[in-house]
Amino acid sequence: MTKILKPKFKIENIVASADLGVELDLYGIAKASKNVDYEPEQFPGAICKIDKPKASLLLFKNGKIICTGAKSEKEIEEALEKVIKIVEGHTLTAPQ
């Protein structure tokens, strides 16, 4: 019987969720940013793709965000900072 060695691994993808605490105007965000696609008849969230760091973020009307593709916590923070700049000015409710 062959002994299984401890495998080497590298982090390829982290999935993170966040809540902005505001309601988002997904139509306005998609209209204002070339990085955001919103097709509500296909999917209830807007899809934001960021190049640096390479990540995709799903934006929902209730202010929740799912970030995928980042390879570290630092990349997640950077992606969220970029998305906050994109959505600023396109909120429907004030922070609570």
C-alpha positions in Angstrom: 0.0 0.0 0.0 1.4 3.4 -1.0 1.5 6.1 1.6 -0.2 9.4 0.7 2.0 12.3 1.2 0.9 15.7 2.6 -0.4 17.5 -0.6 1.0 21.0 -1.5 -1.7 23.5 -2.2 -2.1 27.2 -3.2 -5.1 29.4 -2.7 -6.8 30.0 -6.1 -10.1 31.5 -5.1 -11.7 33.0 -2.0 -15.4 33.8 -1.7 -16.4 36.6 0.7 -19.7 38.2 1.5 -20.2 41.8 2.7 -23.2 44.1 3.5 -23.0 47.8 2.6 -26.0 48.6 4.9 -27.8 50.5 2.1 -30.2 49.7 -0.7 -28.6 49.9 -4.1 -29.9 51.3 -7.4 -28.6 48.5 -9.6 -30.0 50.1 -12.8 -28.1 53.4 -12.1 -24.9 51.6 -11.2 -25.0 49.5 -14.4 -25.7 52.6 -16.5 -22.9 54.6 -14.8 -20.2 51.9 -15.0 -18.9 49.9 -17.9 -17.6 47.3 -15.4 -21.2 46.4 -14.2 -23.8 44.3 -16.1 -27.4 44.1 -14.8 -29.9 41.9 -16.5 -32.7 41.4 -13.9 -34.6 39.0 -16.1 -31.6 36.7 -16.1 -30.3 37.2 -12.6 -31.4 39.4 -9.6 -27.9 40.8 -9.0 -25.6 43.1 -10.9 -22.2 41.6 -11.9 -19.2 43.8 -11.5 -15.8 42.6 -12.9 -12.6 44.2 -11.6 -9.2 43.7 -13.3 -6.9 44.6 -10.5 -7.2 42.7 -8.3 -8.9 40.2 -10.6 -12.3 39.6 -8.9 -16.0 39.4 -9.7 -18.6 40.9 -7.4 -22.3 40.2 -7.3 -24.2 43.3 -6.1 -27.7 42.9 -4.8 -30.4 45.6 -4.3 -30.4 45.0 -0.5 -26.7 46.1 -0.4 -25.3 42.6 0.0 -22.2 41.7 -2.0 -20.6 38.4 -2.9 -16.9 38.7 -4.0 -15.2 35.8 -5.8 -11.9 35.2 -7.5 -9.7 37.1 -5.0 -6.7 35.2 -3.7 -6.2 36.9 -0.4 -8.0 39.0 2.2 -6.0 42.0 1.0 -7.4 41.5 -2.6 -10.9 41.2 -1.2 -10.5 44.5 0.7 -9.1 46.2 -2.5 -12.0 44.9 -4.6 -14.6 46.1 -2.1 -13.0 49.5 -1.9 -13.2 49.8 -5.7 -16.9 48.7 -5.7 -17.8 51.2 -3.1 -16.4 53.9 -5.3 -18.5 52.6 -8.2 -21.8 52.4 -6.2 -21.4 55.8 -4.3 -24.2 58.1 -5.4 -26.4 55.2 -6.4 -28.0 54.3 -3.1 -31.7 54.3 -2.4 -31.6 54.4 1.4 -29.3 55.9 3.9 -26.9 53.8 6.1 -28.6 52.5 9.2 
